[in-house]
Amino acid sequence: MIKSNIFLFYLVAPLFALLLVGFNVTYSSGLIKEDTKSFNKEISDMQNEIDNLTEKVTEIKRTAEKQEEVFNEQNKKMTELMRSSQLQKKMSDDIYEQKILKILGQPIDTHMSSRSEIKIFKLTELGYRGYIAKVKLFDAEAFKVVLAKDALGEKETTSTAGKRTNAVLAINGGGFYMENRNGKEYAQLSGNTVINGKLVQPFIKNTAGSFVAGINKNGQVIGTVPRSHSELFKIQPYQAVSFIPILLKEGKKLDIPKDWKESKNPRTIIGKYANDDLILIVIDGRQGRWSQGVSLERLQNKLLELGVKDAYNLDGGGSSAMYYKGKILNRPSDGKERPVVNNIVIF
């Protein structure tokens, strides 16, 4: 009986083993199929994500290209507008220039450089005569206020200052008076003078209504009657001198002190046109039939007639002088140039 059972065991065991192996193979195969299915799904999901991302990138690219097209179109239009605006401004400036030149007449001489354009005109009116310089500044540094001999207390003539600095044009500047210091004459500034953006002396409080006038760093004529240092520098003066009074502001006449209003004298004027061109005028006086001089009231009317917008009366009388290309154009009332404390020179 035992032998029979052992025989049966040896007979059945291989069959059982085969069945067990078959089960394991079937089970493993099922797992592989499941894993493969899951893996394929992950691959498929990733591919969908890549496709979506590619679509988004493509859309972003299209949007960027459209925005670039819009930007280029707007930039093109802006450039065209700027060109058109510049052209219109140039045409407007040319029309204005021709209008002013028609008023001033034919220039007797012209200087042109990269720094400035200077046109000289004769001024001949009933009872007085002089010279006008119309100046375009292309470089603000072409306009300078210079102290006599580059020092306080000294004096020199306008032509000396012009030659010393190699200037093309020069006129006398602000007011001054003489003091005696230790037995020596000292030329004292009567107001505030600015050179290269700095006051030559500490601010002098204005008691007589004197202005400070000149140019800013853009080469534009500026002027004010300052009550303090801070008020003066609100107009950002670069080069400026001081005297009295202001004649015109924005094309309107300002009140003139009674003592100055009607007396006829030699005059020196600095002013500007609406296009920021400078106008410098020197008028002779005290010379009988040659030129009697002009009152400030009458001069205001003449300046308006010439189209001037702002104008300032600089030191006049025997100080009035205009130097141009190596010589004095006008006839100073003393019969010769009077040495002055500062001059305006243009290169």
C-alpha positions as CSV (number, residue, x, y, z in Angstrom):
1,M,0.0,0.0,0.0
2,I,2.8,2.4,0.9
3,K,4.6,1.6,-2.4
4,S,1.4,2.2,-4.2
5,N,1.1,5.7,-2.6
6,I,4.7,6.6,-3.4
7,F,4.2,5.6,-7.0
8,L,1.2,7.8,-7.1
9,F,3.1,10.7,-5.6
10,Y,5.8,10.5,-8.2
11,L,3.2,10.3,-10.9
12,V,1.2,13.3,-9.7
13,A,4.0,15.6,-8.6
14,P,5.3,16.4,-12.1
15,L,1.8,17.1,-13.2
16,F,1.3,19.4,-10.3
17,A,4.6,21.2,-11.0
18,L,3.6,21.7,-14.6
19,L,0.3,23.1,-13.5
20,L,2.0,25.5,-11.0
21,V,4.5,26.7,-13.7
22,G,1.6,27.3,-16.1
23,F,-0.2,29.3,-13.5
24,N,2.9,31.4,-12.8
25,V,3.5,32.0,-16.5
26,T,-0.1,33.0,-17.0
27,Y,-0.1,35.3,-13.9
28,S,3.2,37.0,-15.0
29,S,2.0,37.4,-18.5
30,G,-1.1,39.2,-17.1
31,L,1.1,41.5,-15.1
32,I,3.3,42.3,-18.1
33,K,0.2,43.1,-20.1
34,E,-1.1,45.4,-17.3
35,D,2.3,47.1,-17.0
36,T,2.5,47.6,-20.7
37,K,-1.0,49.0,-20.8
38,S,-0.2,51.5,-18.0
39,F,3.1,52.5,-19.7
40,N,1.4,53.0,-23.0
41,K,-1.1,55.2,-21.3
42,E,1.6,57.3,-19.7
43,I,3.3,57.7,-23.0
44,S,0.1,58.7,-24.6
45,D,-0.6,61.3,-21.9
46,M,2.9,62.7,-22.2
47,Q,2.4,62.9,-26.0
48,N,-0.8,64.8,-25.5
49,E,0.9,67.2,-23.1
50,I,3.7,67.7,-25.6
51,D,1.2,68.3,-28.4
52,N,-0.7,70.9,-26.1
53,L,2.6,72.6,-25.2
54,T,3.6,72.7,-28.9
55,E,0.3,74.2,-29.7
56,K,0.7,76.8,-27.0
57,V,4.3,77.7,-28.1
58,T,3.1,78.0,-31.7
59,E,0.2,80.3,-30.5
60,I,2.6,82.4,-28.5
61,K,4.9,82.6,-31.5
62,R,2.0,83.7,-33.7
63,T,1.0,86.3,-31.1
64,A,4.6,87.6,-30.8
65,E,4.9,87.9,-34.5
66,K,1.6,89.8,-34.7
67,Q,2.7,92.1,-31.9
68,E,6.0,92.6,-33.7
69,E,4.1,93.5,-36.8
70,V,1.9,96.0,-34.9
71,F,5.0,97.5,-33.2
72,N,6.9,97.8,-36.5
73,E,3.8,99.4,-38.1
74,Q,3.4,101.8,-35.1
75,N,7.1,102.6,-35.1
76,K,6.9,103.3,-38.9
77,K,4.0,105.6,-38.4
78,M,5.7,107.3,-35.5
79,T,8.9,107.8,-37.5
80,E,6.8,109.2,-40.4
81,L,5.0,111.6,-38.0
82,M,8.3,112.8,-36.5
83,R,9.7,113.4,-40.0
84,S,6.5,115.2,-41.0
85,S,6.7,117.2,-37.7
86,Q,10.4,118.1,-38.3
87,L,9.6,119.1,-41.9
88,Q,6.7,121.2,-40.8
89,K,8.8,122.8,-38.1
90,K,11.6,123.5,-40.6
91,M,9.1,125.0,-43.0
92,S,7.6,127.1,-40.2
93,D,11.1,128.2,-39.1
94,D,12.0,129.1,-42.7
95,I,8.8,131.1,-43.1
96,Y,9.5,132.9,-39.8
97,E,13.1,133.5,-40.8
98,Q,12.1,135.0,-44.1
99,K,9.6,137.2,-42.3
100,I,12.3,138.6,-39.9
101,L,14.8,139.0,-42.7
102,K,12.2,141.0,-44.7
103,I,11.8,143.3,-41.7
104,L,15.6,143.7,-41.0
105,G,16.5,144.1,-44.7
106,Q,19.6,142.9,-46.5
107,P,22.5,141.9,-44.2
108,I,25.8,143.7,-44.7
109,D,27.8,140.7,-43.6
110,T,27.2,137.1,-42.5
111,H,29.4,134.7,-40.5
112,M,28.6,131.0,-40.5
113,S,30.2,128.2,-38.5
114,S,29.2,125.0,-36.8
115,R,28.8,127.0,-33.6
116,S,26.8,130.1,-34.7
117,E,25.4,132.1,-37.5
118,I,25.7,135.8,-37.3
119,K,24.0,138.3,-39.7
120,I,24.9,142.0,-39.4
121,F,22.4,144.7,-40.4
122,K,22.6,148.5,-40.4
123,L,19.9,150.3,-38.4
124,T,19.1,153.8,-39.7
125,E,16.1,155.7,-38.3
126,L,15.2,159.4,-38.0
127,G,17.5,160.8,-35.4
128,Y,19.6,157.8,-34.7
129,R,21.6,154.9,-36.3
130,G,23.4,151.8,-35.2
131,Y,23.9,148.1,-35.9
132,I,21.9,144.9,-35.4
133,A,23.4,141.4,-35.1
134,K,20.9,138.5,-35.4
135,V,22.5,135.4,-34.0
136,K,21.6,131.7,-34.2
137,L,23.5,129.7,-31.6
138,F,24.1,126.1,-32.5
139,D,26.3,125.7,-29.4
140,A,25.5,127.5,-26.2
141,E,29.3,127.6,-25.4
142,A,29.7,130.0,-28.4
143,F,28.2,132.7,-26.2
144,K,30.3,133.9,-23.2
145,V,30.3,136.7,-20.7
146,V,33.9,137.7,-19.9
147,L,35.3,139.9,-17.2
148,A,37.8,142.5,-18.3
149,K,41.2,140.8,-18.4
150,D,39.4,137.8,-16.8
151,A,39.6,139.4,-13.3
152,L,37.4,141.4,-11.0
153,G,38.1,145.1,-10.6
154,E,39.6,145.5,-14.1
155,K,38.4,147.2,-17.2
156,E,39.0,146.7,-20.9
157,T,37.4,147.8,-24.2
158,T,35.0,145.6,-26.1
159,S,37.4,145.3,-29.1
160,T,40.2,144.3,-26.7
161,A,37.9,141.6,-25.2
162,G,36.9,140.4,-28.7
163,K,40.5,140.1,-29.9
164,R,41.7,138.6,-26.7
165,T,39.2,135.8,-26.8
166,N,39.3,135.4,-30.6
167,A,35.6,136.2,-30.8
168,V,33.7,137.0,-34.0
169,L,31.3,139.4,-32.4
170,A,31.3,141.3,-29.1
171,I,29.2,143.9,-27.3
172,N,29.6,145.6,-24.0
173,G,27.7,144.0,-21.1
174,G,26.4,145.0,-17.7
175,G,26.6,148.1,-15.5
176,F,29.5,149.0,-13.2
177,Y,30.8,151.8,-11.1
178,M,34.2,152.9,-9.9
179,E,35.6,152.7,-6.3
180,N,38.8,153.9,-4.8
181,R,40.6,151.1,-2.9
182,N,43.8,152.0,-1.3
183,G,44.4,154.8,-3.7
184,K,43.7,152.6,-6.7
185,E,40.6,152.6,-8.9
186,Y,38.5,149.5,-8.8
187,A,35.7,148.6,-11.2
188,Q,32.8,147.2,-9.2
189,L,29.9,145.2,-10.8
190,S,26.6,147.0,-10.2
191,G,24.6,143.8,-10.2
192,N,24.8,140.0,-10.5
193,T,27.0,138.5,-13.2
194,V,26.9,134.8,-14.1
195,I,29.7,133.1,-15.9
196,N,29.6,129.3,-16.7
197,G,26.5,128.9,-14.5
198,K,28.1,130.5,-11.4
199,L,27.8,133.9,-9.8
200,V,31.0,135.9,-10.1
201,Q,30.3,137.3,-6.6
202,P,27.9,136.5,-3.8
203,F,24.3,137.4,-4.7
204,I,23.7,141.1,-4.5
205,K,20.2,141.9,-3.2
206,N,18.3,143.9,-5.8
207,T,17.3,147.3,-4.6
208,A,17.1,149.2,-7.9
209,G,15.0,146.8,-9.9
210,S,18.0,145.7,-12.0
211,F,17.5,142.5,-14.0
212,V,19.9,139.6,-14.8
213,A,19.8,138.6,-18.5
214,G,21.7,136.3,-20.8
215,I,21.4,132.7,-21.9
216,N,20.8,129.3,-20.4
217,K,22.6,126.1,-21.3
218,N,20.3,125.6,-24.3
219,G,21.4,128.9,-25.7
220,Q,18.0,130.6,-25.1
221,V,17.8,134.2,-23.9
222,I,16.6,134.4,-20.3
223,G,16.0,137.2,-17.9
224,T,14.4,138.1,-14.6
225,V,14.5,140.6,-11.7
226,P,15.6,138.3,-8.9
227,R,14.9,138.9,-5.3
228,S,17.1,136.1,-4.0
229,H,19.8,133.7,-5.1
230,S,17.3,130.8,-5.4
231,E,14.9,133.0,-7.5
232,L,17.7,133.9,-9.9
233,F,18.7,130.3,-10.4
234,K,15.2,129.2,-11.2
235,I,15.8,130.4,-14.7
236,Q,19.1,128.4,-14.8
237,P,21.4,131.2,-16.1
238,Y,24.5,130.0,-17.9
239,Q,26.0,133.4,-19.0
240,A,24.4,136.6,-17.8
241,V,24.9,140.3,-17.0
242,S,22.9,142.9,-15.0
243,F,21.4,146.3,-15.8
244,I,18.1,148.1,-16.0
245,P,15.3,148.0,-17.3
246,I,13.6,145.1,-19.0
247,L,12.0,146.6,-22.2
248,L,9.8,143.7,-23.6
249,K,8.5,140.5,-22.2
250,E,6.6,138.1,-24.5
251,G,6.0,140.8,-27.0
252,K,4.6,143.3,-24.5
253,K,6.1,146.6,-23.4
254,L,7.0,146.9,-19.7
255,D,7.0,150.0,-17.6
256,I,10.2,152.1,-17.8
257,P,11.4,154.2,-14.9
258,K,10.6,157.9,-15.4
259,D,14.3,158.9,-15.3
260,W,15.1,156.5,-18.2
261,K,11.9,156.9,-20.3
262,E,12.5,159.9,-22.5
263,S,16.2,160.8,-22.5
264,K,18.0,160.1,-25.8
265,N,21.3,158.2,-25.3
266,P,23.5,155.5,-27.0
267,R,22.0,152.1,-26.3
268,T,23.0,148.4,-26.1
269,I,20.3,145.8,-26.3
270,I,20.1,142.0,-26.0
271,G,16.9,140.2,-26.9
272,K,15.3,137.3,-28.7
273,Y,12.9,136.4,-31.4
274,A,10.1,133.8,-31.0
275,N,12.4,131.1,-32.6
276,D,15.1,131.8,-29.9
277,D,17.4,133.7,-32.3
278,L,19.3,136.4,-30.4
279,I,19.2,140.0,-31.4
280,L,22.0,142.3,-30.3
281,I,21.7,146.0,-31.0
282,V,24.1,148.9,-30.5
283,I,22.8,152.5,-31.2
284,D,25.1,155.5,-31.3
285,G,24.1,158.8,-29.7
286,R,25.3,162.3,-28.4
287,Q,26.8,163.0,-31.9
288,G,24.6,165.6,-33.5
289,R,23.7,164.9,-37.1
290,W,25.3,161.5,-37.0
291,S,23.1,160.0,-34.3
292,Q,21.4,161.7,-31.4
293,G,20.5,158.5,-29.6
294,V,17.1,157.1,-28.8
295,S,14.8,157.1,-25.8
296,L,13.9,153.7,-24.3
297,E,10.2,154.4,-24.9
298,R,10.8,154.9,-28.6
299,L,13.1,152.0,-28.7
300,Q,10.4,149.7,-27.3
301,N,8.2,150.6,-30.3
302,K,11.1,149.9,-32.7
303,L,11.8,146.5,-31.1
304,L,8.2,145.5,-31.5
305,E,8.3,146.7,-35.1
306,L,11.4,144.4,-35.6
307,G,9.4,141.4,-34.3
308,V,11.4,141.1,-31.1
309,K,9.7,139.2,-28.2
310,D,11.9,139.8,-25.2
311,A,14.4,142.7,-24.8
312,Y,16.8,143.9,-22.1
313,N,18.6,147.3,-21.9
314,L,22.3,146.8,-21.2
315,D,24.9,149.4,-20.2
316,G,24.7,152.3,-22.7
317,G,26.1,155.7,-23.1
318,G,29.8,155.9,-23.8
319,S,30.0,152.1,-23.1
320,S,28.0,151.1,-26.1
321,A,30.2,149.3,-28.6
322,M,29.8,146.5,-31.2
323,Y,32.9,144.6,-32.4
324,Y,32.8,142.4,-35.4
325,K,35.5,140.5,-37.3
326,G,38.4,142.6,-35.9
327,K,36.9,146.1,-35.8
328,I,34.4,148.3,-34.0
329,L,31.3,148.9,-36.2
330,N,29.7,151.8,-34.5
331,R,31.0,155.2,-33.4
332,P,31.2,155.3,-29.5
333,S,30.0,158.6,-28.1
334,D,33.3,159.4,-26.4
335,G,35.1,159.4,-29.7
336,K,36.8,156.2,-28.7
337,E,35.9,153.0,-26.9
338,R,35.3,153.2,-23.2
339,P,36.8,150.4,-21.1
340,V,34.1,148.4,-19.3
341,V,33.9,145.8,-16.6
342,N,32.5,142.9,-18.7
343,N,31.6,142.1,-22.3
344,I,29.5,139.5,-24.2
345,V,31.5,137.6,-26.8
346,I,30.3,135.2,-29.5
347,F,32.4,132.7,-31.4
